[in-house]
Amino acid sequence: MHVIILGSGTGIPMAHRASPSLLYYSGDGPVLFDIGPGTLRQLSRTGISHESLKQVFVTHFHPDHTADLVHFLFATRNPSVLKKRDPFVIAGPEGLGDFLDRLNKAYGNWLALPQAVMGVDELSLTKPDRRGFRSFTLLSQPLRHTPNSLAYRVDLPSGKSMVYSGDTGYCQEIIAFARGADLLILESSLPEEYAVEGHLTPAQAGRIASLAKVKKLVLLHFYPEVLTADIQGECRKNFHGELILGSDLLHLSV
């Protein structure tokens, strides 16, 4: 299992931290989790073309997690790309189809793609959901951030597993969903003194990882305020396993 953090930041522009996006290499082709502004440029820096993406999974509809869908669809519509493009699927929470329709209307149908090229798959917001692929199983879990927020889990036939929270507040759902994962990628937005509902602090992220008994914890989604704090020290109050502070273009293997 190999993952590249394309963006470890938020919607706040920072020179060295792009907006949220992860690239997962699967036997079914490259898979993207979230597609915040600048994702396609970050992707190109890894040597992977947007034309090769088979699946794009969106955690929720906030701009810092979805804005490069506009770039992705517009680039795919280019005749030189479209005539040779293999089919792909954009998946996400219920309401995704309507979200994409509204984007298309806002841009005067310049994002429209043939159904034979682009599929849309909506995952449940009322219960865990599952999709099977040739080389992995994808599970989703509604979380507490927006009414349309999901976490994703990738399970391999070998038994290896990865969980990506997207944005979430502290909740039992993410603890149960991440139970026993080899790799847990959690948001860690703000230090304790700036804590808000719907986001995690480093200490809360550490508590989740400890209760879920994960092997490796990676923190990302850093706002400027948390970058001035002792992220590792705060997380270590609760978690004593392998800890990595995420950065752009960091390669992770399990």
SVG drawing of the C-alpha trace seen along z (x, -y; Angstrom):
<svg xmlns="http://www.w3.org/2000/svg" viewBox="-30 -32 38 43">
<polyline fill="none" stroke="black" stroke-width="0.4" points="0.0,0.0 1.5,-3.3 0.1,-6.8 1.4,-10.3 0.1,-13.3 -0.5,-15.9 -1.8,-18.5 -1.3,-18.7 -2.9,-22.1 -6.3,-23.7 -8.1,-26.4 -5.6,-29.0 -2.9,-29.6 0.5,-28.6 3.7,-28.4 4.6,-24.8 1.2,-23.3 -1.4,-22.7 -5.1,-22.1 -6.2,-18.6 -5.6,-15.6 -4.2,-12.1 -3.0,-9.8 -3.3,-6.1 -1.7,-3.6 -3.9,-0.6 -3.9,2.3 -6.9,0.6 -4.9,-2.5 -4.3,-5.8 -7.0,-6.7 -7.5,-10.3 -9.0,-11.2 -10.2,-14.8 -9.2,-17.3 -8.6,-20.7 -7.4,-23.7 -4.0,-23.0 -4.3,-19.2 -3.7,-18.7 -0.5,-20.6 0.6,-18.7 -0.3,-15.5 1.8,-16.4 4.8,-16.9 4.6,-13.2 4.8,-12.2 1.1,-11.0 -1.2,-12.4 -4.7,-13.4 -5.7,-11.4 -4.8,-8.2 -7.1,-8.6 -9.7,-5.9 -11.4,-6.9 -11.8,-10.2 -13.3,-10.0 -14.6,-13.3 -15.0,-13.4 -17.3,-16.5 -18.2,-19.5 -16.1,-22.3 -14.0,-24.2 -10.7,-23.3 -11.6,-19.6 -13.3,-20.0 -12.2,-23.1 -9.9,-21.4 -12.9,-19.3 -13.4,-22.3 -9.9,-22.1 -10.1,-18.3 -13.3,-18.3 -12.3,-21.2 -9.0,-19.6 -10.6,-16.2 -13.1,-18.0 -10.1,-19.1 -10.6,-17.2 -7.0,-15.9 -7.7,-14.3 -11.4,-13.3 -10.9,-11.3 -8.6,-8.8 -9.8,-9.1 -10.6,-5.8 -13.8,-5.9 -13.5,-7.1 -15.8,-7.6 -16.2,-10.5 -17.6,-9.2 -18.7,-10.9 -21.5,-11.5 -25.2,-11.7 -25.8,-15.0 -22.6,-14.7 -24.6,-14.5 -26.5,-17.7 -23.2,-19.4 -21.6,-18.5 -24.7,-19.7 -24.5,-23.0 -20.8,-23.4 -21.6,-22.6 -24.4,-25.2 -22.2,-27.8 -19.6,-27.3 -22.1,-27.3 -21.8,-23.5 -18.0,-23.8 -17.5,-21.0 -20.0,-18.5 -18.5,-15.1 -20.2,-12.1 -21.7,-9.5 -19.6,-6.9 -16.5,-8.7 -17.5,-9.9 -19.6,-8.1 -21.0,-9.5 -21.4,-7.3 -23.1,-8.5 -22.4,-6.8 -24.8,-6.7 -24.9,-9.4 -27.1,-7.4 -25.0,-4.3 -21.6,-2.8 -21.3,-1.9 -19.0,0.4 -17.7,0.7 -15.6,3.6 -12.8,3.2 -10.4,5.7 -7.5,4.9 -9.2,3.3 -12.4,2.8 -13.6,-0.7 -15.6,-1.4 -17.2,-4.8 -18.4,-6.1 -20.5,-9.3 -18.7,-11.6 -19.4,-14.8 -18.2,-17.8 -21.0,-18.8 -24.2,-17.0 -22.4,-15.5 -19.1,-14.3 -17.5,-10.8 -14.4,-9.1 -12.9,-6.3 -11.2,-3.0 -9.2,-1.0 -8.8,2.7 -6.5,4.9 -6.8,8.7 -3.4,9.0 -5.1,7.6 -3.4,4.2 -5.7,1.1 -5.7,-2.7 -8.2,-5.1 -8.6,-8.8 -10.8,-10.9 -11.3,-13.9 -12.5,-16.7 -14.1,-15.5 -14.8,-16.4 -14.1,-14.0 -16.6,-11.2 -17.0,-7.5 -17.7,-6.8 -14.1,-7.5 -12.7,-5.5 -14.7,-2.4 -14.1,-2.9 -10.3,-3.1 -10.1,-0.2 -6.9,1.8 -5.9,-0.2 -2.2,0.0 -2.3,-3.6 -4.7,-6.3 -4.5,-9.7 -6.3,-12.2 -7.0,-15.9 -5.3,-18.0 -6.6,-21.4 -6.1,-23.6 -4.4,-23.7 -6.4,-23.3 -6.7,-27.0 -8.4,-27.5 -10.5,-24.3 -13.8,-24.4 -16.6,-22.0 -16.1,-19.8 -12.3,-19.8 -9.6,-17.9 -6.8,-19.1 -3.5,-17.1 -4.5,-15.8 -7.9,-14.6 -6.3,-13.0 -3.9,-11.2 -6.8,-10.0 -8.6,-8.6 -5.6,-6.8 -4.9,-5.3 -8.4,-4.1 -8.6,-2.7 -5.3,-0.9 -3.8,-1.9 -0.2,-1.1 0.7,-4.4 -0.8,-7.8 -0.3,-10.6 -1.5,-14.1 -2.4,-16.8 -4.9,-19.5 -2.8,-22.1 -4.1,-25.6 -1.5,-28.3 -2.4,-28.4 -1.5,-24.8 1.8,-25.1 3.0,-27.4 2.1,-24.8 3.8,-21.6 1.8,-19.3 3.8,-16.2 4.0,-16.9 0.2,-17.4 -0.5,-14.3 1.9,-12.3 -0.1,-12.9 -2.5,-10.2 -0.7,-8.3 2.6,-6.4 2.7,-4.6 4.4,-5.6 3.6,-9.3 4.3,-11.3 3.5,-15.0 2.3,-15.1 3.9,-17.3 3.3,-17.9 4.6,-15.1 5.4,-12.9 5.4,-9.2 3.9,-6.7 4.1,-2.9 2.4,-0.2"/>
</svg>
